[in-house]
């Protein structure tokens, strides 16, 4: 699960970084970023349902530390 998570997070970060910042339409940028996050969460959910977690510790770690990173973008990706 760790490898899959890292790949998805990297893919999300790259997708967001590649978006052009259009000063004239920041709302469109935000909508696009939200769409990217939702797509990433969907892929992670599919993987979790398919593979599950190896133990309770991995599950707790995922929901406590890893999933929030996807939902709340890292500092370098924040728009505000």
N, CA, C and O atoms as CSV, one atom per row, in Angstrom:
chain,resi,resn,atom,element,x,y,z
A,1,UNK,N,N,0.824,-1.197,0.000
A,1,UNK,CA,C,0.000,0.000,0.000
A,1,UNK,C,C,0.868,1.260,0.000
A,1,UNK,O,O,0.526,2.262,-0.629
A,2,UNK,N,N,1.977,1.197,0.703
A,2,UNK,CA,C,2.874,2.356,0.813
A,2,UNK,C,C,3.374,2.804,-0.561
A,2,UNK,O,O,3.379,3.998,-0.859
A,3,UNK,N,N,3.790,1.859,-1.393
A,3,UNK,CA,C,4.293,2.201,-2.730
A,3,UNK,C,C,3.199,2.832,-3.584
A,3,UNK,O,O,3.429,3.833,-4.264
A,4,UNK,N,N,2.009,2.239,-3.542
A,4,UNK,CA,C,0.896,2.781,-4.312
A,4,UNK,C,C,0.567,4.199,-3.851
A,4,UNK,O,O,0.363,5.097,-4.668
A,5,UNK,N,N,0.518,4.387,-2.540
A,5,UNK,CA,C,0.226,5.709,-1.976
A,5,UNK,C,C,1.255,6.728,-2.456
A,5,UNK,O,O,0.890,7.816,-2.901
A,6,UNK,N,N,2.518,6.387,-2.369
A,6,UNK,CA,C,3.576,7.319,-2.778
A,6,UNK,C,C,3.476,7.670,-4.263
A,6,UNK,O,O,3.695,8.819,-4.646
A,7,UNK,N,N,3.148,6.683,-5.095
A,7,UNK,CA,C,2.983,6.941,-6.529
A,7,UNK,C,C,1.812,7.891,-6.784
A,7,UNK,O,O,1.920,8.818,-7.586
A,8,UNK,N,N,0.699,7.655,-6.100
A,8,UNK,CA,C,-0.482,8.494,-6.302
A,8,UNK,C,C,-0.233,9.917,-5.808
A,8,UNK,O,O,-0.648,10.877,-6.456
A,9,UNK,N,N,0.437,10.062,-4.672
A,9,UNK,CA,C,0.734,11.391,-4.144
A,9,UNK,C,C,1.669,12.137,-5.090
A,9,UNK,O,O,1.478,13.327,-5.341
A,10,UNK,N,N,2.655,11.459,-5.603
A,10,UNK,CA,C,3.579,12.075,-6.548
A,10,UNK,C,C,2.848,12.488,-7.826
A,10,UNK,O,O,3.070,13.580,-8.349
A,11,UNK,N,N,1.981,11.614,-8.320
A,11,UNK,CA,C,1.200,11.924,-9.510
A,11,UNK,C,C,0.319,13.151,-9.284
A,11,UNK,O,O,0.218,14.011,-10.158
A,12,UNK,N,N,-0.315,13.236,-8.121
A,12,UNK,CA,C,-1.161,14.386,-7.792
A,12,UNK,C,C,-0.337,15.662,-7.707
A,12,UNK,O,O,-0.723,16.688,-8.269
A,13,UNK,N,N,0.778,15.610,-7.020
A,13,UNK,CA,C,1.634,16.790,-6.897
A,13,UNK,C,C,2.103,17.274,-8.261
A,13,UNK,O,O,2.093,18.475,-8.532
A,14,UNK,N,N,2.514,16.350,-9.118
A,14,UNK,CA,C,2.975,16.727,-10.455
A,14,UNK,C,C,1.844,17.334,-11.284
A,14,UNK,O,O,2.051,18.322,-11.988
A,15,UNK,N,N,0.661,16.749,-11.202
A,15,UNK,CA,C,-0.477,17.268,-11.963
A,15,UNK,C,C,-0.808,18.693,-11.534
A,15,UNK,O,O,-1.107,19.546,-12.370
A,16,UNK,N,N,-0.755,18.944,-10.242
A,16,UNK,CA,C,-1.069,20.286,-9.732
A,16,UNK,C,C,0.016,21.275,-10.128
A,16,UNK,O,O,-0.283,22.404,-10.518
A,17,UNK,N,N,1.265,20.860,-10.029
A,17,UNK,CA,C,2.366,21.756,-10.391
A,17,UNK,C,C,2.351,22.117,-11.870
A,17,UNK,O,O,2.776,23.210,-12.248
A,18,UNK,N,N,1.868,21.211,-12.706
A,18,UNK,CA,C,1.840,21.453,-14.147
A,18,UNK,C,C,0.732,22.406,-14.581
A,18,UNK,O,O,0.763,22.933,-15.693
A,19,UNK,N,N,-0.237,22.626,-13.711
A,19,UNK,CA,C,-1.327,23.534,-14.070
A,19,UNK,C,C,-0.801,24.958,-14.177
A,19,UNK,O,O,-0.038,25.417,-13.328
A,20,UNK,N,N,-1.207,25.627,-15.197
A,20,UNK,CA,C,-0.823,27.025,-15.346
A,20,UNK,C,C,-1.676,27.871,-14.417
A,20,UNK,O,O,-2.890,27.687,-14.325
A,21,UNK,N,N,-1.035,28.784,-13.742
A,21,UNK,CA,C,-1.777,29.692,-12.872
A,21,UNK,C,C,-2.256,30.857,-13.719
A,21,UNK,O,O,-1.464,31.656,-14.217
A,22,UNK,N,N,-3.545,30.932,-13.866
A,22,UNK,CA,C,-4.172,31.984,-14.649
A,22,UNK,C,C,-4.715,33.027,-13.687
A,22,UNK,O,O,-5.713,32.793,-13.006
A,23,UNK,N,N,-4.056,34.177,-13.632
A,23,UNK,CA,C,-4.473,35.223,-12.702
A,23,UNK,C,C,-5.881,35.728,-12.993
A,23,UNK,O,O,-6.538,36.279,-12.110
A,24,UNK,N,N,-6.343,35.545,-14.222
A,24,UNK,CA,C,-7.665,36.035,-14.585
A,24,UNK,C,C,-8.784,35.100,-14.137
A,24,UNK,O,O,-9.935,35.524,-14.027
A,25,UNK,N,N,-8.465,33.845,-13.881
A,25,UNK,CA,C,-9.506,32.904,-13.508
A,25,UNK,C,C,-9.034,31.927,-12.429
A,25,UNK,O,O,-8.875,30.738,-12.701
A,26,UNK,N,N,-8.813,32.413,-11.222
A,26,UNK,CA,C,-8.360,31.516,-10.150
A,26,UNK,C,C,-9.417,30.485,-9.755
A,26,UNK,O,O,-9.076,29.414,-9.254
A,27,UNK,N,N,-10.694,30.796,-9.973
A,27,UNK,CA,C,-11.752,29.852,-9.656
A,27,UNK,C,C,-11.634,28.586,-10.510
A,27,UNK,O,O,-11.836,27.477,-10.016
A,28,UNK,N,N,-11.311,28.757,-11.775
A,28,UNK,CA,C,-11.141,27.601,-12.657
A,28,UNK,C,C,-9.955,26.751,-12.198
A,28,UNK,O,O,-10.022,25.523,-12.241
A,29,UNK,N,N,-8.884,27.389,-11.764
A,29,UNK,CA,C,-7.719,26.668,-11.259
A,29,UNK,C,C,-8.096,25.838,-10.034
A,29,UNK,O,O,-7.720,24.671,-9.927
A,30,UNK,N,N,-8.829,26.438,-9.129
A,30,UNK,CA,C,-9.244,25.735,-7.916
A,30,UNK,C,C,-10.142,24.550,-8.268
A,30,UNK,O,O,-9.989,23.468,-7.701
A,31,UNK,N,N,-11.073,24.747,-9.195
A,31,UNK,CA,C,-11.948,23.654,-9.619
A,31,UNK,C,C,-11.145,22.508,-10.223
A,31,UNK,O,O,-11.446,21.340,-9.978
A,32,UNK,N,N,-10.135,22.833,-11.003
A,32,UNK,CA,C,-9.292,21.808,-11.617
A,32,UNK,C,C,-8.503,21.052,-10.554
A,32,UNK,O,O,-8.380,19.829,-10.626
A,33,UNK,N,N,-7.970,21.765,-9.573
A,33,UNK,CA,C,-7.224,21.121,-8.490
A,33,UNK,C,C,-8.147,20.204,-7.687
A,33,UNK,O,O,-7.762,19.088,-7.337
A,34,UNK,N,N,-9.352,20.666,-7.397
A,34,UNK,CA,C,-10.306,19.828,-6.664
A,34,UNK,C,C,-10.606,18.558,-7.457
A,34,UNK,O,O,-10.687,17.470,-6.887
A,35,UNK,N,N,-10.766,18.698,-8.745
A,35,UNK,CA,C,-11.018,17.536,-9.597
A,35,UNK,C,C,-9.852,16.553,-9.531
A,35,UNK,O,O,-10.065,15.343,-9.452
A,36,UNK,N,N,-8.633,17.061,-9.562
A,36,UNK,CA,C,-7.446,16.203,-9.471
A,36,UNK,C,C,-7.412,15.473,-8.129
A,36,UNK,O,O,-7.095,14.285,-8.080
A,37,UNK,N,N,-7.732,16.168,-7.050
A,37,UNK,CA,C,-7.732,15.558,-5.717
A,37,UNK,C,C,-8.799,14.467,-5.637
A,37,UNK,O,O,-8.543,13.381,-5.118
A,38,UNK,N,N,-9.983,14.756,-6.149
A,38,UNK,CA,C,-11.067,13.768,-6.136
A,38,UNK,C,C,-10.674,12.527,-6.943
A,38,UNK,O,O,-10.932,11.402,-6.515
A,39,UNK,N,N,-10.054,12.727,-8.102
A,39,UNK,CA,C,-9.595,11.597,-8.910
A,39,UNK,C,C,-8.563,10.758,-8.152
A,39,UNK,O,O,-8.611,9.528,-8.180
A,40,UNK,N,N,-7.650,11.420,-7.488
A,40,UNK,CA,C,-6.618,10.727,-6.717
A,40,UNK,C,C,-7.259,9.922,-5.581
A,40,UNK,O,O,-6.919,8.758,-5.371
A,41,UNK,N,N,-8.177,10.544,-4.859
A,41,UNK,CA,C,-8.854,9.846,-3.762
A,41,UNK,C,C,-9.639,8.646,-4.278
A,41,UNK,O,O,-9.702,7.612,-3.614
A,42,UNK,N,N,-10.228,8.777,-5.444
A,42,UNK,CA,C,-10.977,7.677,-6.039
A,42,UNK,C,C,-10.062,6.493,-6.345
A,42,UNK,O,O,-10.413,5.345,-6.070
A,43,UNK,N,N,-8.897,6.773,-6.909
A,43,UNK,CA,C,-7.936,5.710,-7.210
A,43,UNK,C,C,-7.427,5.042,-5.938
A,43,UNK,O,O,-7.282,3.821,-5.887
A,44,UNK,N,N,-7.157,5.841,-4.919
A,44,UNK,CA,C,-6.691,5.292,-3.646
A,44,UNK,C,C,-7.786,4.417,-3.024
A,44,UNK,O,O,-7.498,3.347,-2.488
A,45,UNK,N,N,-9.023,4.868,-3.096
A,45,UNK,CA,C,-10.137,4.091,-2.550
A,45,UNK,C,C,-10.254,2.744,-3.259
A,45,UNK,O,O,-10.440,1.712,-2.614
A,46,UNK,N,N,-10.145,2.758,-4.593
A,46,UNK,CA,C,-10.207,1.505,-5.354
A,46,UNK,C,C,-9.125,0.532,-4.892
A,46,UNK,O,O,-9.376,-0.663,-4.728
A,47,UNK,N,N,-7.920,1.061,-4.685
A,47,UNK,CA,C,-6.809,0.219,-4.263
A,47,UNK,C,C,-7.043,-0.337,-2.862
A,47,UNK,O,O,-6.761,-1.505,-2.595
A,48,UNK,N,N,-7.556,0.503,-1.976
A,48,UNK,CA,C,-7.827,0.058,-0.609
A,48,UNK,C,C,-8.893,-1.044,-0.618
A,48,UNK,O,O,-8.752,-2.053,0.074
A,49,UNK,N,N,-9.945,-0.850,-1.394
A,49,UNK,CA,C,-10.995,-1.862,-1.469
A,49,UNK,C,C,-10.489,-3.154,-2.101
A,49,UNK,O,O,-10.920,-4.245,-1.727
A,50,UNK,N,N,-9.578,-3.030,-3.055
A,50,UNK,CA,C,-9.039,-4.198,-3.742
A,50,UNK,C,C,-8.049,-4.968,-2.863
A,50,UNK,O,O,-8.125,-6.192,-2.748
A,51,UNK,N,N,-7.122,-4.233,-2.246
A,51,UNK,CA,C,-6.019,-4.876,-1.525
A,51,UNK,C,C,-6.174,-4.879,-0.015
A,51,UNK,O,O,-5.656,-5.762,0.669
A,52,UNK,N,N,-6.888,-3.892,0.501
A,52,UNK,CA,C,-7.011,-3.783,1.951
A,52,UNK,C,C,-5.693,-3.372,2.596
A,52,UNK,O,O,-4.766,-2.923,1.921
A,53,UNK,N,N,-5.628,-3.530,3.880
A,53,UNK,CA,C,-4.432,-3.204,4.650
A,53,UNK,C,C,-3.852,-4.483,5.224
A,53,UNK,O,O,-4.580,-5.440,5.491
A,54,UNK,N,N,-2.534,-4.496,5.414
A,54,UNK,CA,C,-1.915,-5.723,5.929
A,54,UNK,C,C,-2.233,-5.942,7.399
A,54,UNK,O,O,-2.285,-7.081,7.864
A,55,UNK,N,N,-2.449,-4.843,8.141
A,55,UNK,CA,C,-2.826,-4.973,9.550
A,55,UNK,C,C,-3.487,-3.684,10.030
A,55,UNK,O,O,-3.583,-2.711,9.283
A,56,UNK,N,N,-3.932,-3.685,11.257
A,56,UNK,CA,C,-4.633,-2.540,11.820
A,56,UNK,C,C,-3.729,-1.313,11.908
A,56,UNK,O,O,-4.194,-0.190,11.716
A,57,UNK,N,N,-2.450,-1.515,12.195
A,57,UNK,CA,C,-1.511,-0.388,12.282
A,57,UNK,C,C,-1.399,0.352,10.950
A,57,UNK,O,O,-1.392,1.582,10.918
A,58,UNK,N,N,-1.311,-0.398,9.860
A,58,UNK,CA,C,-1.218,0.219,8.541
A,58,UNK,C,C,-2.492,1.005,8.227
A,58,UNK,O,O,-2.429,2.095,7.658
A,59,UNK,N,N,-3.627,0.458,8.593
A,59,UNK,CA,C,-4.896,1.145,8.351
A,59,UNK,C,C,-4.987,2.447,9.144
A,59,UNK,O,O,-5.374,3.483,8.603
A,60,UNK,N,N,-4.634,2.391,10.403
A,60,UNK,CA,C,-4.654,3.597,11.239
A,60,UNK,C,C,-3.693,4.636,10.698
A,60,UNK,O,O,-4.041,5.813,10.605
A,61,UNK,N,N,-2.494,4.218,10.341
A,61,UNK,CA,C,-1.489,5.136,9.799
A,61,UNK,C,C,-1.996,5.808,8.525
A,61,UNK,O,O,-1.815,7.010,8.331
A,62,UNK,N,N,-2.633,5.019,7.662
A,62,UNK,CA,C,-3.155,5.567,6.409
A,62,UNK,C,C,-4.182,6.667,6.676
A,62,UNK,O,O,-4.074,7.771,6.141
A,63,UNK,N,N,-5.172,6.360,7.500
A,63,UNK,CA,C,-6.245,7.332,7.718
A,63,UNK,C,C,-5.815,8.503,8.595
A,63,UNK,O,O,-6.399,9.583,8.509
A,64,UNK,N,N,-4.824,8.307,9.417
A,64,UNK,CA,C,-4.383,9.391,10.307
A,64,UNK,C,C,-3.347,10.298,9.642
A,64,UNK,O,O,-3.355,11.508,9.865
A,65,UNK,N,N,-2.465,9.731,8.835
A,65,UNK,CA,C,-1.349,10.524,8.299
A,65,UNK,C,C,-1.326,10.647,6.772
A,65,UNK,O,O,-1.030,11.722,6.251
A,66,UNK,N,N,-1.626,9.586,6.061
A,66,UNK,CA,C,-1.450,9.616,4.615
A,66,UNK,C,C,-2.633,10.242,3.884
A,66,UNK,O,O,-2.434,11.134,3.059
A,67,UNK,N,N,-3.835,9.807,4.159
A,67,UNK,CA,C,-4.996,10.348,3.457
A,67,UNK,C,C,-5.128,11.857,3.644
A,67,UNK,O,O,-5.435,12.558,2.680
A,68,UNK,N,N,-4.907,12.384,4.857
A,68,UNK,CA,C,-5.003,13.848,5.005
A,68,UNK,C,C,-4.029,14.623,4.118
A,68,UNK,O,O,-4.319,15.757,3.738
A,69,UNK,N,N,-2.894,14.039,3.784
A,69,UNK,CA,C,-1.937,14.716,2.900
A,69,UNK,C,C,-2.539,14.894,1.512
A,69,UNK,O,O,-2.294,15.905,0.854
A,70,UNK,N,N,-3.319,13.926,1.068
A,70,UNK,CA,C,-3.969,14.044,-0.237
A,70,UNK,C,C,-5.051,15.121,-0.192
A,70,UNK,O,O,-5.168,15.935,-1.108
A,71,UNK,N,N,-5.826,15.115,0.864
A,71,UNK,CA,C,-6.952,16.052,0.976
A,71,UNK,C,C,-6.467,17.486,1.188
A,71,UNK,O,O,-7.021,18.422,0.613
A,72,UNK,N,N,-5.446,17.655,2.003
A,72,UNK,CA,C,-4.887,18.981,2.267
A,72,UNK,C,C,-3.538,19.046,1.588
A,72,UNK,O,O,-2.580,18.424,2.046
A,73,UNK,N,N,-3.451,19.791,0.502
A,73,UNK,CA,C,-2.240,19.858,-0.313
A,73,UNK,C,C,-1.029,20.277,0.520
A,73,UNK,O,O,-1.159,21.070,1.452
A,74,UNK,N,N,0.139,19.749,0.186
A,74,UNK,CA,C,1.367,20.177,0.853
A,74,UNK,C,C,1.580,21.687,0.708
A,74,UNK,O,O,1.040,22.310,-0.207
A,75,UNK,N,N,2.353,22.258,1.597
A,75,UNK,CA,C,2.555,23.714,1.653
A,75,UNK,C,C,2.958,24.311,0.312
A,75,UNK,O,O,2.492,25.394,-0.042
A,76,UNK,N,N,3.814,23.627,-0.441
A,76,UNK,CA,C,4.275,24.222,-1.703
A,76,UNK,C,C,3.190,24.276,-2.752
A,76,UNK,O,O,3.366,24.935,-3.777
A,77,UNK,N,N,2.053,23.592,-2.526
A,77,UNK,CA,C,0.965,23.605,-3.495
A,77,UNK,C,C,-0.191,24.483,-3.063
A,77,UNK,O,O,-1.172,24.610,-3.796
A,78,UNK,N,N,-0.103,25.079,-1.915
A,78,UNK,CA,C,-1.215,25.902,-1.417
A,78,UNK,C,C,-1.360,27.163,-2.257
A,78,UNK,O,O,-0.372,27.771,-2.670
A,79,UNK,N,N,-2.594,27.540,-2.499
A,79,UNK,CA,C,-2.875,28.719,-3.300
A,79,UNK,C,C,-3.004,29.967,-2.439
A,79,UNK,O,O,-2.814,31.084,-2.920
A,80,UNK,N,N,-3.322,29.775,-1.180
A,80,UNK,CA,C,-3.557,30.933,-0.310
A,80,UNK,C,C,-2.365,31.133,0.594
A,80,UNK,O,O,-2.355,32.057,1.408
